[in-house]
């Protein structure tokens, strides 16, 4: 949450899921956003919905 607040964004969490496939499905359907570890990027890069955010 700190990353969001540093960027001036206050997200409202309506649903929290733990399965990466579910998270990516929500993001691909444009009904959510997520921060995933870089190790998951190669698995889901073909969705075209992943964005690298260079925050460090």
Secondary structure, DSSP 8 states (H G I E B T S, - for coil): -HHHHHTT-----------HHHHHHHHHTTS------GGGHHHHGGGS--------
